[in-house]
Amino acid sequence: MLRMDPASFATLLRRAGVSDVLTDTTTRAAYSTDASLYRVPPLVVARPRHVDEVAAALAVCRAEGVPLTARGAGTSIAGNAVGTGLVLDFSRHLNRVLAVDPDAAVATVEPGVIQETLQRHVAAAGLRFGPDPSSSSRCTIGGMVGNNACGTRALGYGRTSDNVVSLRGVTGAGDPLHAASLRAGLQRIATANLAMLRTQFGRFSRQVSGYGLENLVPERGFDIARLLVGSEGTLAVVTEATVALVAEPAHRVLVVLGYPDIAAAGEATPQVLTHRPVACEGIDSRIVDVVRAKHGPQAVPPLPAGAAWLFVEITGDDLAETLVRAQRVEADCGALAARVVPDRAQAAALWRIRADGAGLSSRSPAGLPAHAGWEDAAVPPDRLGSYLRDFDALLTEYGLTGLPYGHFGDGCLHIRIDFPLQKPGGTNIFREFLLAAATLVASYGGSLSGEHGDGRARSALLPMMYPPEAIDLFAAVKAVFDPQHVLNPGVLVDPRPFDADLREPAAPSLRRDLALAYRHDDGDFTQAVHRCTGVGKCRADNSATGGVMCPSYRATGEEKDSTRGRARVLQEMINGTVVTGGWRAQEVHEALDLCLSCKGCLSDCPTGVDMAALKAEVLHQSYRRRLRPAAHYSLGWLPRWAKLAAAAPRLANAGLRGVGARALPLAGVDRRRRIPEFAPQTFRSWFARRPAAAGDPVLLFVDTFTNHFTPEVGQAAVRVLEAAGYAPVLTAKQRCCALTWISTGQLDAARKVLGRTVAELNATDLPIVGIEPSCTAVLRSDAAELLGAVADPVARRTRTLAELLVARGWEPPDLSGETLVAQPHCHHHSVLGWDTDAALLAGTGAQVQRLGGCCGLAGNFGVERGHHEVSVAIADLELRPAVAAAAPQTRILADGYSCRTQLADLTDRRGIHLAQLLDPKSPGD
């Protein structure tokens, strides 16, 4: 047990020159786990700004006996990046590419550099850093060094250890890595144990478990840097790495081979390897079925016949020669059927099956939460087929399931397994299975870990893979580097039990008195929160592919502002030790404060975390029957105020411009925000004066924003629908989706408001078309969470305007020669999907620049006091730069009222709705 308290230890660190030190419980909760099953709250988190601060922090830890754990992006799956003492986060400040030498094909980086950032730096020179783990958009080079990361193309480019030229850093003893005493100590160990080093280590490429002691033999150059790769921060803290770069090939050709089952695909792998591919990945129908179920049939391009597939990549600088090699793979590897794919776009779509399936593997085929406790074992590739058969039998024996896939060319199998950790006796099943699985791998001469390291998950199992003498060697090497066991204790040497410190068994179930149904999580708030597995995709910039998650993290760079960080704080709230006070805990509200409720995580997070729903529940539980923040009444009750204002809109606008503007802070609204004016005539009033149209009836759902603020959008929607042969009708009364009540956590009121709406919508079987994306998304998704099955018919009948028109086969107007900048609303992207809109726009012939990310306003978020700076910073990520670069004649497409409001507030441009773009009425009519 640590005797030091956080505040006292932080004082010592600051006195030693470490400037960015965090002791608050919100941060400690956010850093309590990585991407693993393990929960270990730290004493303090520090983010060094300079390498001197690293040495200073380590010196304080040695003096006080406080453990130190180095952390990159926290994507370690085996529990390698959590610790009870000081966690050093290198991703915040020490994240620069220091030098690139194209002639020598090397780059020197700080440990916090993101892998993709390095790739962008060197791409102009036609180079790349070889290893490419699936987390490359957020994992750091330091983390890759720590775990000896590999990735899909390790056959061509090797592991991280094969690509490290040199390292700088400080050992656990405080010495530089070039210290003579360090070299002498390791030399003594190597000389005395050469036979063991040559026979027990480096037997096949994915033998990652334990220390890479094969690098100490003379024929490998007694390479201390490569020994450190994969040591998981237990020997030294790396402060700088020089890595080798490789030339990017001119051509990549994908060959997809079909087999009867996954074991047959494994058996075919050795023959595939004779063709020298750079990648040989294996999947089976379990992953394909999940991708289809999650993303629709269109997400799976045609695959060759079979129930399992190998994705084989052949590269070369001559296309004809590369195609010939690919055709040899097609003919020579015993497949039921095969497909050669030279087109990169088609290949990318096929590779996406593998990538999406890996992300979706956090739910088992049985629909249960799946865990990474046994995630990346490897065997020699020539034994892979038999191992896969035995492993499937082992899963069946224990009544467990998972979605297997992996780097078959390296003999490495990935799988998350539905261990029943939340149930009584579940930890025992976990323990017994891991012991049996380790025994199986060892019998095949394999490695407990093939690329993610041992961490807390497998270190205690190493004696099942190595003889006692090898385990003693690990301890001897540890003693040379870190005699006080300061660095990452509990990992590799003197390990913690692999079933200790598990996160989920420590979390009680929360099922009672919840406002939302959590239909996909068995009605359990705890299970919904633990959907977050910590893979950290919320820390990545995925806007280039149209992604949204996580806008506030991209603006602040703070872990607590990521989807993962918020989930960790909520997990700690449920656990009740680090974060006490339940729903009303300060840490919980601090972590959720900058959540925009954009729902980007619902679609972009591989595990489908819905932080917007979790935030709504927290606000509901915190303020139920209590006085609420002012913004909950001013913004949360907006539909009520709009209804009152409709009686005298001019008078209401005058009041808002006068007394209302001065009262904004009292209403919880930032005074820098412009107050939108109420329209002089509501949409419903306009619609009531129109003659009935002929055509197929469709129910047009008129939201508060369209009715009271932008009736012109609704009018355009009516004209477009009539042009497409529809006859729009409205509900008898103005109805509301209750979005503003939901986003402010007033869920009892939301249930009443939305209940009346759903009841009237259920009184007809007409198709429903929405105008405002966020309100349409409520009908399609949130309504069922609040009201249950009664809302399902409404969800099934609700369509976006684009969906309705495309299904109709309607021909859009010709906009050839026109350029559009499109800002999809976050809820449109995450709940409804924007692909149909993209297809409709493509049919117009216009050139469309689709923006990713969020506009930053996000309903009431950007209007509330305390959020303005972050709201603007988010707009500056994508929206404002794109608009500033657009030509004056370029139209800005923004279906969301909040997106158009943000544009009007922060730029001199105005956005239009899709209905206005397609409106057949000419400007002069």
N, C-alpha and C positions, 0 to 999 in steps of 0.2 A: 504493500500500500504506500502511496505517495504521502509524505508528511507536509509537503509544500502546498499552500493554497494558491489559486490562480493569481490573485492580486499581488501577492508577495513575489511570486516567480516572475510576473510581468515586470515588476519594478526592477528586479535584477537584470532582466534582459534589456530593458531600456537604458539602464546605467552602463551596460556593456556596449551600447551603440546600436542595438536592434530597434529600428524606429517604428515599424508597422506591426504592433502587437495587439492581439484581440483576446479579451477575456470574457466578453459578454456571453451569456448562456445561449443566445440566439445563434451566434457563430459556433459555439462548441456543439450545439445540437446539429447544426448543418454539416459539421465535419465528423459526426459520430460514426459514420460508416462510409465505405466506398461503394463499389459496384458488387460487393459480396454479400454473404448472409450475415456478416459479423457486425456487431455493434460495440464500439469501444469509444466512449466520449473522451476527448482530449482534455488535458488540464488547460492548455493555452494553444492558440494558433498564432503563428508569426509568418509574415510574408517578406522575406529578405529583399532589400533593394540593391544590395551589392554583395559580392563574394566575401568581403570582410565581415559582413554581418552573419554569414553562415558560420564562419570560424568562431566568431564571438558567441553565437548562440550555442554552439557545440561545447565551447569551454564552460559556459554557465551550466549546461546540462551535466557535464562530467563533474563539476565541483559540487553540484547539489544532488547528484544521483537521480536525475530526472531523465526518462527515456526520450529519445528524439526519433521521429519518424518523418522521412522525406516524402513529399507528395507532389505529384504533377497535377493532372486533371482529376485525380480520384476515380479513375475508371478501372482500377484493379479488381478483378473478379474473385480473387482468392483471399481477400482480406490482407493484402500486402501494404495498404496505405492508411491503416488506422493504428492508433497507439494511445496509451494512457497518459503520456506526458506532453511534450511539445510536438506539434505537427507543423512542419515547415512547408508552406505552400509556395512552390516556385513559379506557378503559372501566372501570378498577379504582376510581378515586376521583372523577374529574371527571365525574360522571354524574347530576347533579341537574337537575330541572326547576325553574328559578329563579322563573319568574312566568308566569301565564296571565291574559290580559285578554280575557274573552269578548266584551266590547262592541267592542273594536277587532279582535277575531278574530286575535290574535297570541299567541305563546308565546316565552319566552326560555329557552334551555337551555344547559347545558354540553356540550362536544362528545362526551362519552362516554355520553350518554343513548341508550338503546335506542329504536328507532322505536316499537315497540309500547308501551313505557312511556309515551312521550309521548301515544300514542293513548288509553291508559287515563286519563291525567290530564285530557284535554280532552273525553272522551266524555260526561261528565255534562252538559256545556254544549251537547250536540248538535253538537259540532265534531270535526274530524279534521285531521291533517296529510295533505295530498293524496298525495304520492308514496308508493307501496307496493311496494317491491321484494320479490322472493320471500324474501329473507333478513330480512324485517322483524322477526322474532322475536328476532334477535340483532344486526343491523347497527346502527351508531350514527349519530346525526345528523351528527357530524363526518365520518364516513366517507362518508355520502351527499353532504355538501358537497364533499368531496374529489373524488368521482367523478361528480358531477352525476347521482345515481341517479334513476331514473324509475319503472319498475314497470308493472303491468298497466293501471292506470287513468290513465295519463299523458294520454290524449286528453281526459279530463275535468278533470284537476287539474294537468297540466303536469309539468315536470321539477323537480328540487330548485331549480335556478336561478330558476325562475318563482315559487318560494314562499319565497325568502329576502328578508327585509326589510332586515336589517343584520347585520354581522359585527364582532366584536372579535377582536383577535389581534395578533401581532407578525410583522413581515416578517423575511426572512432577514438583513437588515441591522440588525435589532434595533429598528426603528422601529414605532410604533403605526400601525394602518391608516389613521388620519385625519391622518397627518403631511403637512404642506404640501409637503415636498420630494417625497414619493411622488406626490402628485396632479400636481405640476408636471411631473415626469418623464414620467408617462403622458400628460399633455396634449400634450407636445411630440411624442410618438410618434403619437398619434391625429391631430393636426392635419396632420402630414406625410404621413399614409397613409390619409386618409379614403376615397378611391376603393377601395383594396384592402379596407379594413374592410367596406365596403358590398357588395362583390361576391364576396369569397372566404369570408365567414363568415356564419353564421346563415341559410344558404340553405334548410334545412328543419329540422324540429323535432329530429331525432335526429342532427344534426351535432355530435357530442360530442368528436370527436378534436381534439387541439390545444387552444390556449387560446380561450376565448369572447370574442375581441376585438371581436365585433359590439357588445358592451355599452359600448364606448368611444365610439361615435358619438353626436353630440348628440341625435338623435331618440330614442335609448334612454336618455338622461339621464346619460351618462358614469358608468355604475354600476360602481364598483370592486368592490362586494360580489359582484355577479353575475359579474364577470370572474373573481373568485377561485373561484367554484363550478366545479368540474371541473378545477382546476389541479393536483390530485393532490398537494398538499403541497409543491410545488416553489417556491412564491412566498412563502407565509406560513404560520404556525401559528395556526389559529383556536382561540380560547379561549372564545368565547361566540357564540351565534347567535340572532337573533330571526327567527322564521319565521311566515309567514301560515298561518292556519287557514281551513278551509272548512266550510260547513254540511253535515251528513250528510243525504242525501236520504231522504225518507220511504219511497220504494219503489225497488226494483231489480228489473228483469225481464230475464231471460236469454233470448236467442234463439240457438239452435244451427242453423247452416246447413251442409248437406252438399254436397260437391263431388267430382268425379271424382278429382282429385289436388291436391297442395298448390299447384302452380303455378296451377291454376284458382281455388283459394281466394284466392291472391294477386291474380289478375286481377280478382276480384270486390270486392276491398277498397275501391277508390275509390268505387264505388257505395254501399257500406255507409257510408262516411264522410259522405255527403250527409245521413244521418239523425242526425247529431250524437251518436254513442254516446260513453259514457265509457270503453269498452274494446272492443277488437276483436282477439282473440287467435286465432292459427292453430295447429292441430296436424294430424297425419295418422295413418294407420293404424299407422305404425311405433311411435309412442308408445302408442297404444291396445293394441297387441299385447303390448308389454312390461308394461304395467300388469296386463293379464289374466294373463300368465304369472307375474308376481311375487305378485299379491294375489288371484288367482282371478277367475272370470267375474263374481262379484257386485260386484267393484270397479268395473265399467264399467256404468253405467246405460244404458238404451236410447238410441242415437244415431240421428239421421236417416240415410237411405241415403246412401252415399258412401264415399270412401276418404280424405277430408280434411274438416276442419270449421273453421268460424269460430265462435268464442264471442263474441257481441255483447251488451254490457250497455247497457240503456236505463234511465235514472233519471228520477224526477220526484216531485213532492209530491202529485199527484193520480193515484190508481191507474188510473182509467178512461182518462185521457189517456195515461198511460205505456203501458198495454196497447195502445192504438190505435197508438202510435208503433212498438211492438214488432211488431205485426201488419203494419205497412207494410214493416218490414225483412224480415219473412218472405216477403212477396209480391213484393218489388221488387229482390231481389239475385241473381237468376239461380241459385238453389240447386236441386239435384236434389230435395231434400226439406228440411224445416225443422221445428223444434219450438220453441214459445214456452213458457217455464218461469217462471211468476210466483211459484211456491212457493220460498221461500228455502232450505229444507232440500234440496229436489230440485236447485236450482241449485248449492248447495254441493257436493253429490255429483258433479255434472258438472264443476264447477271443480276438484275434487280430481283428476280425470284429468289435467288440465293440470299441477297442482302435483306430483303423484306422478311423472308422466312426466318432468318437468324434473329431479327428484331422481334418477330411475333412469337418466338419460341418461349417467351415468358408465360405463355398459357399452353398447357399440355393438350394432346389430342382429346383428352377427356374434359377439357374446358376448365381445368383446375390451375391454380397458380403453380408455376414451375420454377425451380431454383437452380442456382449454379454451384451447388456443393460438389458435384462431380462433373466437371465441365469440359476438360480438354486433354484427357489422357491420350497417349500415343503408343503405338507399337510399330516395330519394323514393317514397312509397307508390304513385304512379301508374306506377312502373316495376317494382314488386315481382314481378309474375307472371313477366315475362321474366327478371328476375334469378334467380328461384328455378329456372327451367329450366336456365339456364346454370350455376348453382352445382351442381345435381345432376349435370350432365354433367362438371363439373370434378372432383367427388368420384370419379366412375366412372373418369375418365382416370387418376387417381392410385391407384386400387384402395382407396379409403377409404370408410368408412361412418360414419353418425351418426344421431341422432334429432333432426330439425329441428322447431322450434316457435318461436313468437315473438310479438312485439307487432306484428301485421300492420298495424294501423291507423297505426302510426308507421313502417312499413317496416323494422322491426328483426327480424333473424333470429338466434335462438340455436341453437347446435349444439355438441356436444362430439364430437370426431372421433378415430377409433382410429389415430392416428399410431403407427407401430411404434417408439416411442422406446427400447424395451428391446432392440431387435435391431440388429445391425450395419447401418450405413447408414440407420438410422431417422431420425437427426437431419438427414440430407441430404434425405430425403423431406419432413420437417417444413419445412425451409427453403424448398425449391422450391415446395411447395404454398402457403405463406404469401405468397410473392412473386406467384404466379399469382392467388391469391385477392384480394390487394390491387390488382393490376392490373384484375381484373374489377370490383371495387367502384368503383374510380376511374373506370372507363369508363362507369359508370351515374350518375356525379355523386354518389356515396354517401360514407359516412363509415366509416372503419376500425372505429370504435367507436360504438355507438348508445346505450350507457348505462354501461358499466363502466370507461371511461377507457382510455388507451393503455398506461400502465405500461411494463413491460419487454417486453411482448408486441408492441406496435405502434408505439412511439415511433420506432424506427429506420425504420419504413415510411412515416412522415408525408411525406417528399419525393415519394412516389408519389401523394399526394392533394393536396398543396399546392405551388405554385410556389416557387422559391428565395427570392423576396422575402418570402413569408409565413413561411417557416422563419426568415429573418433577423429578422422581427418578433418571433417567439417568443423568440429570443435577446435582443433588445433589451428586451423586457418583463421577462424573467428578470433581466437586469442591473440594472434599476431596483429590483426587489424584493430580489434575492439576489445581490449582486455577487460574493460569494466562492463561490457554488455550494455552499453548505452544506446546503440543503434538498433532500432526496431526489434526489441526483445520479444520473444514468443514466436519468432519466425525462424525456420530452418534449424537453428541450434537452440537446445532447451525449449522446444516448442510448447505452446499452449495446446491443450486437448482440442481436437478438431470439432468437438461438439460443445465446446464452451463458448460463451459470448455470442450465441446465436440471437439475431435480432427479433425474428418473428415469434418464437415461443415466449419471449418476454413481454409481448404486447397483448393485453386482454382484448377480447372481442367487444366491439361497440355496435349493438344492434337495436337497442331500445330507444324510444323517444326521438328517432331521427326524422327529419322533415323530408328527406329524399329517399328514394327506394333502393338505390344502388343495385339495380336489377342484374348487372353483370358481375356483381361481387357478392352474391348470396345475401344481399341486404345488410352487409357488414361494412361500416365505415372504416374499420381497421384494415380489412382486406382491400378496400378501395385505396387507402393511403399507401399500403404496402405493394400496390401495383408498381410503384417506383422501385426499380432494381438498381438504379444508380449508374446506368451506363453513360449518362452525361450528354446525351444528344442535345439536351436543352442548352448546353454551353456552346454549341456549334453555331456557325452562321450558315443556315440552309436556305437563305433567301434567294440565292441564285437558282434554286430549283422550285421556287414558289412557296417555300416554307415560311412559317410564322414564328414558331417557338424558338427561343423565349425572349420577347422584345425587351423586357426590363433588364434581364441579365446582359443582353448585348449593350444596353445603354450604360449600365453601372459597373459591370464586371465583377459584381459581388456574388459569392456563392449563395448567400441567403436569398438573393433575388432570382435564382434559377428555379425551375420547376423541381429539380432534385433537392435543392436546399430547402425549399418550402415543405416538400414531402418529408424530409428528415426531421424538421422541426415538429411537424404534426405527429410523426412517429414517436418522437420524444415526449410530446404532450400525452399521448396515449400511454406510454411507458410510465410517465409520472415521476421520474427521478431527476434528470437534468432540468426538464421543463415542468414546473409545478403550477397548479392553478387552473388546470383544465382548459375549457374553451376560452376563458377570459384571460389566459396567461399573456403577459406583455410580449413574450417572445413570439407567440403565435401571431399576434396582430402585427408585430413588427415585420415578420417574414412575409405576411400576406399583403401588407400595405401597398406594395408596388406591383402586385399581381393585377394585370389589366382585365382579367376575366375574358381574355381574347379567345380562349379555347384552342389555341394553337397546339397545346400539348395533347389534346384529345386526338388529333390526327397525326401530329408529327412525332410525338413520343412513341417509341417502339412498343411500349406496354399500355398505351392509351390512358395515361393519367389525365383526369379531368379536374384540373386545379380550380377552374371556375366554379364547378359544382361543390368542391370541398370548401372553397372560400365562402360560398353562399351558406353552406351548412354551419360553418364556424360563426359567421355573422348572425345567423338565425339563433343559434344556441346562446351566443354571448349577450344579445340584446333583447331576447324574447321577454316581453312584459317589463322592459326597462327603458329608460330614456336613451334615445339613440343619438348619434352624431347628426348635426344639423343637415348635412347633405343627404341623409337618408330621407328626410322630410321634403327638402326642396327638390332634389333630383329624383329620389325614389318615388315620390308621389307626382311626378311630372304629368302623367295622364289626367289626374284629377285637376291639376292647375290648368291644363290646356282646355279641359272641358268647361271650366268656369270662364276662362278667357274668351272662349268662342262666342259667348253672349255679347261681348263688347270688345273685339280685338284691338281696335284703335286706342281705346281707353287703357287697355292692358299694356299695350306697347308703350304708350306715353308714360305710364307708371313705372315700367321697367327701365326706361331711359332716365328717369328722374330718381325717385326715392329708391327704386329697385336696384339701380346700379350702385348706389352708395351702400346698400344693405347686403351686397354680395358676400363679403366676408362672414357676416352673421349667418348667412344661409349655407356656409361651408363651401362657397364657390370662390375660385381665384379671381381677383379683381382684374387681372389681365385678359380675361376671357370676354369675348363679345357675346352679348345676350341675343340669341336669335329672335327675330320678331315673329309674332303669330300672323298667319295669312289673313287678309281681310275677309276671305270667304273660304270655308272649309271645303275639302274635296267632296264630302257627302252632300253638302248643299249644292255644289255644282252638278254632281251626278243626278240628284233628284230632279233637276230641271231638264235633263236630257230625255229625248224620246227613246223608248225601248228599241234595242237593236235586234236584228234577226241573226240567227246562228246557233251554234251549240252552246248551251249555257255553261258557264264556269263561274265559280264563286271567287270573287276578288277580295282577298283579305286586306282590309284597309287599316293600317297601323296608325298609332298616334302621330308619328312624325310626318307621315304623308298627309294625313287628314288635316292637321293643324298648322304645319310649318311649310310643307312643300307640296301643295295640292297639284302643282303643275306636273309633278312626277306621276301621280296617279292618273291625271288626265291623259298623259302620253301613253301610259300603260293601257288605258281603255281603248285608245285609238289603235294601238298595235294589236291588241286582242281582237278587235273588230275586223281589222285588216286580215287577220289570220282565220276568220270565219267563226269567231266566238261571240257569244252574247254575255258580257259580264253582268253578274248580279252581286248584290251586297247582302250582308247580314241585316236583319230587321233593325237592330240597334248597333251603335258603334261598340265594337268589342276590342278588347286589349289582350295581348299575349302575356302581360304581366312582367315583361323583361326588366323594367326598372325596379320592380319589387324583388325580383329574383336576384339581380346583381347586387342589391343592397342587403340581401339576406332577410327580407321581410316575407318569409315563405308561407306563413299562415295567411297573410293577405293575398299573396300570389296565388295560393291554392283556390281561394274564393273567386278572385278575378278570372283566373284561367279556367276554373271549373265552369263558370257561366259561358265563357267563350266556347269551350269544347262541347258543352251541351247543345248550343245553337248550331255549331258546325256539324255535329252528329245528327242533327235533324234532317239533313239532306245527304245524298250520296254523290253530289257534284264534285268534280275535281276542284281543288283549292289552289289558287296561285297567290303567292306572296309578292309584295313589292320590296319591303325592307328586309335585307338578308337576316339580320339578327332576330327579327320577329318571326320570320319564316322558319328559322332554325329552332326556335322554341317549340313551334307546333310539331316539328319533325322529330325533336329529341327530348328537350327538357320537360315537355308536358307529361310524357309518360313517367318520368322520374317523380313528378309531383302528384300526379293523379292516378297512375297505374294503368291497367289495361284499357280503361274507358277511353284513353287518348290514342290508343293504337290505330283505330280506323282513321282518325284525323291525320296522323303521321303518314299513313300509307297513301292518303289522297293528296297530300300537300306537295306542290311543285314550285320550283322557281320559274320565272318567266322564260328563261332559256330552255329549261327542261320541257316545258309545255310546248314551246314553239318547235323545238327540234323533233319531239315525238310526233308532232303534227305534220312534219315534212315541209314546213313553211319556208319559203324562199326569202331570205333577208334582202334588204336593199343593197345595191352595188355601191360600195364605198372604196372602190379601187383608187389608189393614189393617195388615200388619206392615211395619216399616221395617228395612232392612238396610244396613250399611256394609260394602262389599266391598273387600278389599285383594288384588287379583290378585298372585300370585307373579310375580316378574320373568321367570323362565324360561317360565312359563305364557303371559305376554304376548308374549314375544319369539320363542319357538320354536313353541309349541303354538297360540297364539291364544286369546283369551278371549271372542270374539264368540259362540261357541256357548253358553258358560256364561251370557252376558248374555241370549241368547234363551231359554234354559231358565228362568232366573229370571223373565224377563218373563211366562212362562207361569204362574208361581205367583201372579201378581197382587200380589206384594210391591213396595213402593217401594224401589228400590236406589240407593244412592249409591256409585258406582264411584270409587275413589281411583286417581289416577295416582301416578307416582313409586315409589320403593322403600321397604320398611320400614326398611332400614338395617342389618339383621343380615346378610342375604345369606350363609347357610351359616356358614362358619367366619370370615368377615371381621370381623363385629362382636364376635366372642368373643376374637379375638387381641389381645394386648398392643399398645398404640399406636394402636388403631383406635376405642376406646370413644367418644371425644368426637365424632369424625366420624359414627360410627354413630348416636349420639343426635341429632346435628344433622340428619341425614337423616330420622330418624323425626319430627323436629319440623317438617319441611317440609309433610307431608301427613297422616301417620297419626295422630300424637298429637293435633293440633288437631281432626281429624274425630272421633276417639273421645271427646275431652273435650266436644265439642259435642253428641254423640249422647245421646238420652234413655236412662235406665237400662234400659228394656225393649228397646232396639235391640240386635239381635244383630250381632256382628262376624264377617263371613265371611272366613276366611283359610285357604285350602287348604294353604299352605306351612307346614311345621313351623317353619322359621326365622321366618316372620311371626308365628305364634302365640307362639313363644318371646319375640320382641321385645315383643309386647303384654304378656305375663306379666311380663317384666322391668321394663318402663318404665311400665306403667299398672296400675290395679286391675281392668281388664277382661280377659276371656278370649275367644279366638277359637274359631270352630268351622269344621270342614271342610264342604264342600258335601254330602258323604255324610251327615253328622250333621244338616244342615238338612233333607234329604229323607227321612231315616230314618222308615219307617212305624211303628217301635216307639214307643209312647207312653212318656213319662217314668215312668209308674207300672208299666210291664210288667216 
